[in-house]
Every structure is written in C-alpha cells, then in structure tokens.
Amino acid sequence: MSPIRAGTALPTSPPDSGDFEKTVRDWREFDRKTEATEYQGVAIYRNEFWTSKQRAGHPLHEISYRACFKPQLPGFFIDRLTQEGEAVFDPFMGRGTTVLEARLKGRRAMGSDINPLSRILLNPRLTPPSIDAIGARIKAIDFSAPTQTPDELLVFYHPDTLRQICALREYLLGKTSAGTLDNVDEWIRMVAVNRLSGHSSGFFSVYSLPPNQAVSLKAQARINTRRKQTPPSRNVPTLILKKSRSLLRHPPPPEMATSPLLFNAPSHNIPEIENASVSLVVTSPPFLDVVDYQGDNWLRGWFCGIDMAAIPVANHRSIDDWTDFTRQTFQELARITRPGGHVAFEVGEVRGGKVALEETVLKAVQGLAFRPVLVLINDQKFTKTANCWGVANNSKGTNTNRIVLLQKT
Ligand SMILES: C[S@@+](CC[C@H](N)C(=O)[O-])C[C@H]1O[C@@H](n2cnc3c(N)ncnc32)[C@H](O)[C@@H]1O
C-alpha cells in the first residue's frame, strides 16, 4: 500500500489548544462548574463533558466490544481540534469508535489494531450496504447444510441454531479464502459476530454474559445449570436482518473523496502511515492487564477463523512495562502527527482508582516531541445501559474517563 497524504483540507486557521482549554475551563453544559487542579504544572480539569445517554450516538456505533469508549468521547475532541477533511487516527481502534465518529463527521478516518477482529467489526460500517442488498444476500445463503457442527458449542446454541451459524461460517470462510468476500458479506459477518452470544433473545445463544465477553464452555455450562436453562432455537438470518435494520436506521456517513485507511499492526510500528500526516489521535490503549482481549473474543475468533491465542495483544502486569509500551507508541505517534496536531490519550480507571495512569502517561512522553496541554477527566453517572455496552461501572455507579491531551511540537 502506498503511503498516505495528509487530509485534503487543512484548516485555514488551525484549531488552537488555548481555545480548547478555555472551553473546558468554562464548561457548564450539565450545570456543573469545572474543577481545576494540577499535576507537576499540567492543569487537570474535571466535569461532565459529554452525556452518558447511549442514544445520543449514531446507531452505527451500536455494536459491543470490551472496553470500548462512547462516541461522544472522540466526538468532543474531533469537533474542537480538527476541521473537515483532516486525518483522525486511532492506533488501538477496537470496535472503531474514533474512526467511525471521524468518518461521520467528514474527517479522514484512519485506524489500526493488533487484532484483525477490529477491521472485521469496523470496515463494513464505514461504508454500509443498503438493507435491500443485505436482505437479498441473506436469502441467497444456504443456512441449512454445514459440513461440521462442533458439539461442544451446544452449551450456547440449540442444534438448529448451531447448524445455521456453522453454515454461515463456512460460507464466509469459503468466500474469504476464494478472495470473493464483498462489502455485503462483510456486513453480514460483522452483525453475526455481534449476535454470537449475549443476554437477550436478540442473540443466537441462550442467556449468557453481555456480548462483549464470551464465557468459556465450562462457565456457560455452569450458567445453564444455575439458571436451569437449555438453549432455545433462534433464527440466525432473521436476527441478522433485525440488527441490520437497527444499525442502519439513520443516514450513513457522508460521501468523501478520500477513503478510510485501516491497518492491522502493533501501535509502535505502522510504516504505511506517512510522516506528519495525522491531525488528531484519539485513542485508548489496553490498561495494564485489566482486560483479557484474547479470552473475551474467543468465540468471535472461532467464527472468523482467527487464532486469538496467537495475537500479541499488549497485557502488562507492571507499571514499568506499561510505561515502556506507552512510550514506544508515542514515538510512533510523534512521527505521524503533524506539528501543532494533538493526541488525546484515554486511560480510564485501573486498580480501583489507586493507580493514576494519566501521571504515568505524562512521564512516558518526557523528552518526546509533545507538549502536555491538559488532563481532562470526564466524570459522570452511568446508566445500566452503559454497562452492558462494555463500560465497567465502579461500585458507586460513577466512573471516569481520564484523557491526557498533548500537542505535537
Ligand atoms: C481499550 S481497547 C480500545 C477500544 C476502542 N477505543 C473502542 O472504542 O472500541 C484497546 C485495544 O488495543 C488493542 N491492542 C492491544 N495491544 C495492542 C498493540 N500492541 N498494538 C495495537 N493494538 C493493540 C486491543 O486489541 C484492543 O482492541
């Protein structure tokens, strides 16, 4: 792939860190004054900066992924620190919240993740097919005759449902190896991946954990015993169509001259991206060893033919290792971010709030070509709905997003 160029329309008057800081300091949208403190000369601002209401986002975001953030988080920075056409990037894109939000806002959307599952989840939502094309393709797929149905999966599925899932899986893997998988197939795969297991009748499985976290076969057997449940029959094509309608209920992203760029690479080395080509990075790395991305995605990996255990997902036990990993990521971000551009680096809460990763980030970037602008703490009460979309509540029913904002010098 050839290196990419910067976004088409660089702003005539570049968005300014000072204006951003003033907005944050004067923020009163939810009737609260911003609290200001500081850490080693860097201002820390705390308030509720974006709403916790799930419905405020575009429905195309409504797929689940472990430790995803809400679209309002990248939206807050994209709106204020970039203009249309500029490149916005996420090196830990997950389900692709930053990348999709950038695309919806007419920015050049760029993202990467070490797990190939990310591209599978995101790519078809950047340029979604029509519901008619999806319906026609579903009609054309033979859901009745798989060559194999792994019996161990019967702890999740009714035998008829498992047959349909396996038939669809074989169809998709066959088209992938033949190189004939198109955007409609990719859409169907993305929706199916999101329906594999969950806690309501909208999923293929019997009651299980929320969809961003597939439990082991043994754990599912225990859930079945405890709840005295056996998997009910669920119709795979019907559920895919239903979820597709829901995801597509609002207009798609605008047409753009530049196409999105997605990579499957480690955050410290993404050579396809040209130097100084990105205006804004909004990202959230793995927080130490808090989330087991391989384990939680094992069922999705099976469906997509990905060996999750072979993916070198970052999983650091010690703060020192995490600091090194973060620094290496920032070295790459220093290469690809244009002078004056920004990085918004979200670190959430770990170890019950006892470890302040935002301070670790500030330490990790010392000596690199970045100037700390501020730390923004979004402090909000969560609804129950937010929890099942993959955001962990703490015991008090509140949680924070902690974002270190840096400017490329
Ligand atoms: C906190 S999640 C990001 C979630 C994302 N913000 C979203 O809204 O979906 C962190 C992501 O980092 C990815 N990851 C882990 N190690 C990585 C590495 N070394 N390089 C790139 N991505 C990595 C994981 O696969 C996971 O998707």
The ligand as a MOL file (V3000), in Angstrom:
LIG
                    3D

  0  0  0     0  0            999 V3000
M  V30 BEGIN CTAB
M  V30 COUNTS 27 29 0 0 0
M  V30 BEGIN ATOM
M  V30 1 C -9.2510 -0.2160 25.2130 0
M  V30 2 S -9.3380 -1.1400 23.7150 0 CHG=1
M  V30 3 C -9.7640 0.1140 22.5700 0
M  V30 4 C -11.2350 0.2900 22.4370 0
M  V30 5 C -11.6370 1.3630 21.4690 0
M  V30 6 N -11.3450 2.6950 21.9780 0
M  V30 7 C -13.1260 1.2340 21.1620 0
M  V30 8 O -13.8810 2.1900 21.4250 0
M  V30 9 O -13.5320 0.1570 20.7300 0 CHG=-1
M  V30 10 C -7.6590 -1.4650 23.3550 0
M  V30 11 C -7.3780 -2.1500 22.0250 0
M  V30 12 O -5.9670 -2.2440 21.8930 0
M  V30 13 C -5.6790 -3.3850 21.0930 0
M  V30 14 N -4.2630 -3.7000 21.2890 0
M  V30 15 C -3.6760 -4.3970 22.2800 0
M  V30 16 N -2.3430 -4.4170 22.1260 0
M  V30 17 C -2.0650 -3.7100 21.0150 0
M  V30 18 C -0.8600 -3.3260 20.3500 0
M  V30 19 N 0.3350 -3.6940 20.8160 0
M  V30 20 N -0.9670 -2.5890 19.2350 0
M  V30 21 C -2.1670 -2.2130 18.7400 0
M  V30 22 N -3.3390 -2.5440 19.3100 0
M  V30 23 C -3.2940 -3.2630 20.4560 0
M  V30 24 C -6.6600 -4.4250 21.5830 0
M  V30 25 O -6.8480 -5.4170 20.6030 0
M  V30 26 C -7.9130 -3.5620 21.8510 0
M  V30 27 O -8.7660 -3.5920 20.7340 0
M  V30 END ATOM
M  V30 BEGIN BOND
M  V30 1 1 1 2
M  V30 2 1 2 3
M  V30 3 1 2 10
M  V30 4 1 3 4
M  V30 5 1 4 5
M  V30 6 1 5 6
M  V30 7 1 5 7
M  V30 8 2 7 8
M  V30 9 1 7 9
M  V30 10 1 10 11
M  V30 11 1 11 12
M  V30 12 1 11 26
M  V30 13 1 12 13
M  V30 14 1 13 14
M  V30 15 1 13 24
M  V30 16 1 14 15
M  V30 17 1 14 23
M  V30 18 2 15 16
M  V30 19 1 16 17
M  V30 20 1 17 18
M  V30 21 2 17 23
M  V30 22 1 18 19
M  V30 23 2 18 20
M  V30 24 1 20 21
M  V30 25 2 21 22
M  V30 26 1 22 23
M  V30 27 1 24 25
M  V30 28 1 24 26
M  V30 29 1 26 27
M  V30 END BOND
M  V30 END CTAB
M  END
